[in-house]
Amino acid sequence: MDFNLLRREWFSNTQKDILAGAVVALALIPEAIAFSLIAGVDPKVGLYASFVIAVITAIFGGRTGLISGATGAMALVMVNLVKEQGLQYLFAATILTGILQIVLALFKLDQQMKFVPRAVMIGFVNALAILIFTSQFPQLTNAPWEVYVMVAVGLGIIYLFPRITKSIPSPLVAIVLLTAVSIFLELDVPTVGDMGELPTAFPIFILPEVPLNLETLEIIFPPALTLTIVGLLETLLTAALLDELTDTPSDKNREAKGQGIANIMTGFFGGMAGCAMIGQSVINIQSGGRKRLSTFTSGIFLLFFILVLGNWVQQIPMASLVAVMIMVSIGTFSWSSIRNIPRVPRSETFVMVTTVLVTVISHNLAIGVVVGIALSTLFFSREIAQVVFVDKKLSPDGMHRTYSVAGQIFFVSVEQFLNGFDLKEEVETVTIDLSNAHIWDQSAVNAIDKVVIQFRRHGAEVELVGLNEDSAKMLDRLAIHDKPDALEKVASH
């Protein structure tokens, strides 16, 4: 056992990690209850899930300081399964989700994160900030005037208390003080207890009561696959965000495996599938939590609060937690992305804004990110296609033409490539220099065949020079211009 690694990852930031864990645990309670209600299950399903997932990912995860639990994005996927098949099938789907996540981790899914452009990443973060902020509206609609005052006072404490000391997380101070005031003044404001009944017992190991046959697999596989994709996508993007916030690297493949193990265990302990929670993760980081101990204690404190201090926890005013979540949304939003709009390419701004709009409208992070990646790919392809250059040079006697091609030749750029040639010119020989070009696909090979064959039809000898190794292999496999019956084949090529 590497004791230096153990101390560095667990016990090098002990005091701040424990305090941050306490703050995160308080913030987990109302959200776990709310997400349980969204999924159509008892609040204890979400609370047990948040406890188990936090503890397991603290041990097996690859991003220290990351907080995982029951989330809204995952809850939305579960609605129909719970409604049509019942709770036991949800537990079975949760276990299958964990298995699928481990399988995808074995295929190094984390390496695909490099294909997520920064504009999409910023859009994802901004959309999350907006969703976190708007999710507080129900607590602020038709509420007693005391709620608005408490939210304002809570925000004041959160932002001003660090000027006095940073040894105690200011969100924790705000929650404790506002709870004390609420109890002392006997204020009639919504509390955590109004969100739902807290469990009174430890989660126990159970086997989902579903038949072990193909019919069950047909029922749980589609939602489990969706949960797998949504969960890993949100987790890996949140891990990347924490990498930036803390300027430290993470092992995203290990994090994916950790999420899988956590979801398997969650399903056996009566919990719903979960994933990384960006709001709670930001709370953890901003409260000083950095190591595995903060994630672990958030789960332990969560269980301690609901089982031992349940009567006190139920009296926490929701206004104090609303203030914390507003602080999180403000801190999460990338304000520099607004300031940088005049400086970044318009296509990237369009991708960022579209990702935000699609995510906010659909309330589905996966859809927003997929649309953003698709748009980025489209814009990138168009830009690459516009940088294909074909220069012409005629010999002094007018009988030899040299075409020098530069750029990426593929399905989007072949039209511009073809427009660079005068295929009806009467010359004896033609040289096509591809030293500064790359052939990417069958469309590019087809375009080169057309050029070569058209020149030959007009009596010119054609030579291709300067091909790099990959382009030469592509032509050897697919090109027909050097085949005996090229003229006959070109029509169907």
Solvent accessible surface area in square Angstrom, and as a share of the most:
residue,aa,sasa,rsa
1,M,182,0.81
2,D,81,0.42
3,F,141,0.59
4,N,108,0.56
5,L,68,0.34
6,L,64,0.32
7,R,142,0.52
8,R,127,0.46
9,E,39,0.17
10,W,37,0.13
11,F,105,0.44
12,S,52,0.33
13,N,33,0.17
14,T,56,0.33
15,Q,115,0.51
16,K,94,0.40
17,D,0,0.00
18,I,67,0.34
19,L,42,0.21
20,A,0,0.00
21,G,0,0.00
22,A,10,0.08
23,V,0,0.00
24,V,0,0.00
25,A,0,0.00
26,L,12,0.06
27,A,2,0.02
28,L,0,0.00
29,I,1,0.01
30,P,9,0.06
31,E,28,0.13
32,A,1,0.00
33,I,0,0.00
34,A,30,0.23
35,F,34,0.14
36,S,0,0.00
37,L,98,0.49
38,I,76,0.38
39,A,1,0.01
40,G,55,0.53
41,V,14,0.08
42,D,73,0.38
43,P,16,0.10
44,K,90,0.38
45,V,2,0.01
46,G,0,0.00
47,L,0,0.00
48,Y,20,0.08
49,A,0,0.00
50,S,0,0.00
51,F,33,0.14
52,V,11,0.06
53,I,0,0.00
54,A,0,0.00
55,V,23,0.13
56,I,23,0.12
57,T,8,0.05
58,A,2,0.02
59,I,73,0.37
60,F,87,0.36
61,G,1,0.01
62,G,9,0.09
63,R,14,0.05
64,T,26,0.15
65,G,0,0.00
66,L,5,0.03
67,I,0,0.00
68,S,0,0.00
69,G,0,0.00
70,A,0,0.00
71,T,6,0.03
72,G,15,0.15
73,A,17,0.13
74,M,0,0.00
75,A,0,0.00
76,L,82,0.41
77,V,31,0.18
78,M,0,0.00
79,V,52,0.30
80,N,99,0.51
81,L,12,0.06
82,V,20,0.12
83,K,167,0.71
84,E,125,0.56
85,Q,72,0.32
86,G,26,0.25
87,L,64,0.32
88,Q,52,0.23
89,Y,37,0.14
90,L,0,0.00
91,F,8,0.03
92,A,11,0.08
93,A,0,0.00
94,T,0,0.00
95,I,21,0.11
96,L,25,0.12
97,T,0,0.00
98,G,0,0.00
99,I,80,0.40
100,L,29,0.14
101,Q,0,0.00
102,I,44,0.22
103,V,61,0.35
104,L,56,0.28
105,A,0,0.00
106,L,114,0.57
107,F,154,0.64
108,K,103,0.44
109,L,50,0.25
110,D,30,0.16
111,Q,97,0.43
112,Q,92,0.41
113,M,31,0.14
114,K,155,0.66
115,F,127,0.53
116,V,24,0.14
117,P,43,0.27
118,R,150,0.55
119,A,9,0.07
120,V,0,0.00
121,M,19,0.08
122,I,33,0.17
123,G,0,0.00
124,F,1,0.00
125,V,8,0.05
126,N,2,0.01
127,A,0,0.00
128,L,11,0.05
129,A,3,0.02
130,I,55,0.28
131,L,29,0.14
132,I,17,0.09
133,F,83,0.35
134,T,45,0.26
135,S,65,0.42
136,Q,15,0.06
137,F,98,0.41
138,P,98,0.62
139,Q,40,0.18
140,L,41,0.20
141,T,82,0.48
142,N,149,0.76
143,A,18,0.14
144,P,52,0.33
145,W,177,0.62
146,E,35,0.16
147,V,4,0.02
148,Y,100,0.38
149,V,73,0.42
150,M,9,0.04
151,V,12,0.07
152,A,64,0.50
153,V,72,0.41
154,G,0,0.00
155,L,40,0.20
156,G,28,0.27
157,I,30,0.15
158,I,7,0.04
159,Y,106,0.40
160,L,101,0.50
161,F,39,0.16
162,P,42,0.26
163,R,203,0.74
164,I,139,0.70
165,T,45,0.26
166,K,158,0.67
167,S,53,0.34
168,I,73,0.37
169,P,9,0.06
170,S,11,0.07
171,P,6,0.04
172,L,27,0.13
173,V,21,0.12
174,A,0,0.00
175,I,2,0.01
176,V,85,0.49
177,L,87,0.43
178,L,7,0.04
179,T,18,0.10
180,A,54,0.42
181,V,66,0.38
182,S,7,0.05
183,I,62,0.32
184,F,170,0.71
185,L,101,0.50
186,E,152,0.68
187,L,46,0.23
188,D,128,0.66
189,V,10,0.06
190,P,44,0.27
191,T,27,0.16
192,V,1,0.00
193,G,27,0.26
194,D,103,0.54
195,M,37,0.16
196,G,20,0.19
197,E,143,0.64
198,L,7,0.03
199,P,12,0.08
200,T,126,0.73
201,A,59,0.46
202,F,138,0.57
203,P,16,0.10
204,I,123,0.62
205,F,117,0.49
206,I,57,0.29
207,L,121,0.60
208,P,23,0.14
209,E,143,0.64
210,V,21,0.12
211,P,70,0.44
212,L,178,0.88
213,N,75,0.39
214,L,133,0.66
215,E,114,0.51
216,T,8,0.05
217,L,77,0.38
218,E,124,0.55
219,I,43,0.22
220,I,13,0.07
221,F,79,0.33
222,P,77,0.48
223,P,21,0.13
224,A,0,0.00
225,L,71,0.35
226,T,57,0.33
227,L,0,0.00
228,T,0,0.00
229,I,87,0.44
230,V,5,0.03
231,G,0,0.00
232,L,2,0.01
233,L,30,0.15
234,E,9,0.04
235,T,0,0.00
236,L,3,0.02
237,L,0,0.00
238,T,0,0.00
239,A,0,0.00
240,A,22,0.17
241,L,18,0.09
242,L,0,0.00
243,D,26,0.13
244,E,97,0.43
245,L,89,0.44
246,T,22,0.13
247,D,131,0.68
248,T,60,0.35
249,P,125,0.79
250,S,26,0.17
251,D,74,0.38
252,K,36,0.15
253,N,18,0.09
254,R,93,0.34
255,E,2,0.01
256,A,0,0.00
257,K,71,0.30
258,G,0,0.00
259,Q,1,0.01
260,G,0,0.00
261,I,51,0.26
262,A,1,0.00
263,N,1,0.00
264,I,34,0.17
265,M,65,0.29
266,T,0,0.00
267,G,0,0.00
268,F,44,0.18
269,F,49,0.21
270,G,10,0.10
271,G,1,0.01
272,M,0,0.00
273,A,0,0.00
274,G,0,0.00
275,C,0,0.00
276,A,0,0.00
277,M,8,0.03
278,I,6,0.03
279,G,5,0.04
280,Q,2,0.01
281,S,0,0.00
282,V,2,0.01
283,I,0,0.00
284,N,0,0.00
285,I,13,0.06
286,Q,91,0.41
287,S,10,0.06
288,G,16,0.15
289,G,0,0.00
290,R,90,0.33
291,K,52,0.22
292,R,8,0.03
293,L,18,0.09
294,S,0,0.00
295,T,3,0.02
296,F,58,0.24
297,T,17,0.10
298,S,0,0.00
299,G,0,0.00
300,I,75,0.38
301,F,50,0.21
302,L,0,0.00
303,L,15,0.07
304,F,85,0.35
305,F,21,0.09
306,I,5,0.02
307,L,44,0.22
308,V,96,0.55
309,L,58,0.29
310,G,10,0.09
311,N,117,0.60
312,W,161,0.57
313,V,5,0.03
314,Q,65,0.29
315,Q,72,0.32
316,I,12,0.06
317,P,0,0.00
318,M,14,0.06
319,A,3,0.02
320,S,0,0.00
321,L,5,0.02
322,V,1,0.00
323,A,0,0.00
324,V,0,0.00
325,M,9,0.04
326,I,15,0.08
327,M,11,0.05
328,V,0,0.00
329,S,5,0.03
330,I,73,0.37
331,G,39,0.37
332,T,10,0.06
333,F,35,0.14
334,S,27,0.17
335,W,133,0.47
336,S,45,0.29
337,S,10,0.07
338,I,86,0.44
339,R,157,0.57
340,N,47,0.24
341,I,69,0.35
342,P,116,0.73
343,R,179,0.65
344,V,54,0.31
345,P,76,0.48
346,R,219,0.80
347,S,27,0.17
348,E,79,0.35
349,T,23,0.14
350,F,110,0.46
351,V,3,0.02
352,M,15,0.07
353,V,60,0.35
354,T,24,0.14
355,T,0,0.00
356,V,16,0.09
357,L,99,0.49
358,V,36,0.21
359,T,1,0.00
360,V,38,0.22
361,I,141,0.72
362,S,44,0.28
363,H,98,0.44
364,N,35,0.18
365,L,8,0.04
366,A,12,0.10
367,I,83,0.42
368,G,0,0.00
369,V,1,0.01
370,V,92,0.53
371,V,48,0.28
372,G,0,0.00
373,I,51,0.26
374,A,60,0.47
375,L,35,0.17
376,S,17,0.11
377,T,78,0.46
378,L,96,0.48
379,F,43,0.18
380,F,131,0.55
381,S,16,0.10
382,R,127,0.46
383,E,96,0.43
384,I,39,0.20
385,A,8,0.06
386,Q,112,0.50
387,V,68,0.39
388,V,4,0.02
389,F,118,0.49
390,V,27,0.16
391,D,93,0.48
392,K,104,0.44
393,K,151,0.64
394,L,77,0.38
395,S,27,0.17
396,P,149,0.94
397,D,106,0.55
398,G,24,0.23
399,M,72,0.32
400,H,61,0.27
401,R,35,0.13
402,T,36,0.21
403,Y,0,0.00
404,S,46,0.30
405,V,3,0.02
406,A,32,0.25
407,G,11,0.11
408,Q,60,0.26
409,I,0,0.00
410,F,22,0.09
411,F,132,0.55
412,V,50,0.29
413,S,0,0.00
414,V,27,0.16
415,E,122,0.55
416,Q,71,0.32
417,F,1,0.00
418,L,50,0.25
419,N,114,0.59
420,G,14,0.13
421,F,16,0.07
422,D,61,0.32
423,L,44,0.22
424,K,157,0.67
425,E,32,0.15
426,E,151,0.67
427,V,9,0.05
428,E,102,0.46
429,T,49,0.29
430,V,1,0.01
431,T,19,0.11
432,I,2,0.01
433,D,39,0.20
434,L,2,0.01
435,S,67,0.43
436,N,113,0.58
437,A,7,0.06
438,H,34,0.15
439,I,3,0.01
440,W,137,0.48
441,D,36,0.19
442,Q,113,0.50
443,S,43,0.28
444,A,0,0.00
445,V,0,0.00
446,N,34,0.18
447,A,4,0.03
448,I,2,0.01
449,D,0,0.00
450,K,84,0.36
451,V,0,0.00
452,V,1,0.01
453,I,3,0.01
454,Q,52,0.23
455,F,1,0.00
456,R,92,0.33
457,R,129,0.47
458,H,85,0.38
459,G,62,0.60
460,A,4,0.03
461,E,125,0.56
462,V,19,0.11
463,E,99,0.44
464,L,39,0.19
465,V,48,0.28
466,G,40,0.38
467,L,52,0.26
468,N,57,0.29
469,E,122,0.55
470,D,88,0.45
471,S,1,0.01
472,A,32,0.25
473,K,105,0.45
474,M,33,0.15
475,L,12,0.06
476,D,113,0.58
477,R,165,0.60
478,L,60,0.30
479,A,8,0.07
480,I,18,0.09
481,H,12,0.05
482,D,106,0.55
483,K,87,0.37
484,P,143,0.90
485,D,59,0.30
486,A,9,0.07
487,L,91,0.45
488,E,128,0.58
489,K,85,0.36
490,V,21,0.12
491,A,96,0.75
492,S,104,0.67
493,H,59,0.26
